[in-house]
Amino acid sequence: MSLPPPFDAPLILQPLSLDWLQRSGVEGAVLRLDLVDPELSGNKWFKLVEHLQAARRADASGLISLGGAHSNHLHAVAAAGRRFGLATVGLLRGHEQETPTVSDLRAWGMQLHWLGYGGYRERNQPTFWEPWQARYPGFYQIPEGGGGVLGALGCAALVPRLQASLGSVGWSDYDVIWLATGTGTTLAGLVIGEAGRHRVFGALAGPPSHAVSAGVARLLAQAGVADGGYELLDASRGGFGRFDKELAQFILATERAAGVPLDPIYTAKTMMALRLYVERGYVPAGTRLVFVHTGGLQGRRAAQGQLQKLIDG
Ligand SMILES: *Cc1c(COP(=O)(O)O)cnc(C)c1O
C-alpha cells in the first residue's frame, strides 16, 4: 500500500554509539520510529496502518478505541483521525483526569468517554461494544493498543523498510533486532517480516506472562508463520510503569551519550536490559544489532517531574 508523506519517507537508521556496546565489540544501530512524524509516530503508527486501511475499505465514519490517560495508542488514533479526516472516539480507563496526553486527545477532536476502572475491565465481555456501536454507528473498532493480526502486519512492513535504510549506517545486513514489548504485537510483526532471517529479542515492559507468549504464538499462527525466531526477556524492573533512580539516570546518560531520547516505560527499560545482556557477554563481539526505537515519548511528558525528583533525590 502507498503511504502519504511524511509516512512514505525512508526510515531513519542511526549508529548507536554507547561505550558499553563498544567495549564488548557490539555494533549498534537505532531505528528511529520516534522520528517518523512529530504527532503520529512510534510503533503505534505502524500498528495502525492496516487498521486504517480496513476502516477505509469499510467506508467507516470514524474510529473508536480504548486506552489509559497516558496511552500512546489513543494518542496515535487521535492524531491519525485528525490527519486523515476521520472522527475519533476514545474510551478511557479510570476517572476523568488531565494529562498532557488527554489534552492532545481533546485538542485533536477525539470524543472522550471515561469508563471508570470497573467499566474498563468489561471491555472483553461479548456485549461491551453494543451500546457504543449504537451510539457511534459505522465507526471502525480498533483493538486496545492497535493489536490483532492487522496490527502485527503493519509492523511486518518495517522489515523491508529497515533493510532499505541499512546503507545509512554502512551495513549490508544485521544479526539481531531488539525492541520493547508490551502485548507482543510489534514483536510478532517483526518475526513475520523476518520470516526466520534474523532473531528478534522482545524486552518485556511488564512481568513475563503466559498471555504475552500465547498472544505472540496466536498472531504468528494467524499469519501462517512458524512459532520461533524470537525470545522474550524480562526488562520490567519491578513492574510495568515503575521507575527508579537508576532508570532516571540511565535515560539522562543515554540521551547525552548517544543523542537518543528514551521513554521510561518501554524503550529505556529495553536499553537497560540490553546493557545487562551485553555486559554479561550474551551478545557475541561482532554482532550487528538493530535497536528498534518504538517511540512513546509523548507519554514521557507526564513522568518528567517524577524522573527529575528521582535524579535530584
Ligand atoms: C505500546 C508500546 C510498546 C509495546 O508494543 P506491543 O506491540 O504492545 O508489544 C513498545 N514501546 C512503546 C514505546 C509503546 O508505546
The ligand as an SDF file (V2000), in Angstrom:
LIG
                    3D

 15 15  0  0  0  0  0  0  0  0999 V2000
    2.9080    0.1660   23.0450 C   0  0  0  0  0  0  0  0  0  0  0  0
    4.4020    0.2690   23.0610 C   0  0  0  0  0  0  0  0  0  0  0  0
    5.2380   -0.8530   23.0360 C   0  0  0  0  0  0  0  0  0  0  0  0
    4.6770   -2.2380   23.0740 C   0  0  0  0  0  0  0  0  0  0  0  0
    4.1210   -2.6360   21.8470 O   0  0  0  0  0  0  0  0  0  0  0  0
    3.4060   -4.0520   21.7290 P   0  0  0  0  0  0  0  0  0  0  0  0
    3.0680   -4.1660   20.2960 O   0  0  0  0  0  0  0  0  0  0  0  0
    2.1840   -4.0000   22.5990 O   0  0  0  0  0  0  0  0  0  0  0  0
    4.3480   -5.0950   22.2210 O   0  0  0  0  0  0  0  0  0  0  0  0
    6.6100   -0.6730   22.9960 C   0  0  0  0  0  0  0  0  0  0  0  0
    7.1390    0.5640   23.0110 N   0  0  0  0  0  0  0  0  0  0  0  0
    6.3850    1.6580   23.0580 C   0  0  0  0  0  0  0  0  0  0  0  0
    7.0640    2.9860   23.1100 C   0  0  0  0  0  0  0  0  0  0  0  0
    4.9910    1.5660   23.0740 C   0  0  0  0  0  0  0  0  0  0  0  0
    4.2380    2.6790   23.1190 O   0  0  0  0  0  0  0  0  0  0  0  0
  1  2  1  0
  2  3  1  0
  2 14  2  0
  3  4  1  0
  3 10  2  0
  4  5  1  0
  5  6  1  0
  6  7  2  0
  6  8  1  0
  6  9  1  0
 10 11  1  0
 11 12  2  0
 12 13  1  0
 12 14  1  0
 14 15  1  0
M  END
$$$$
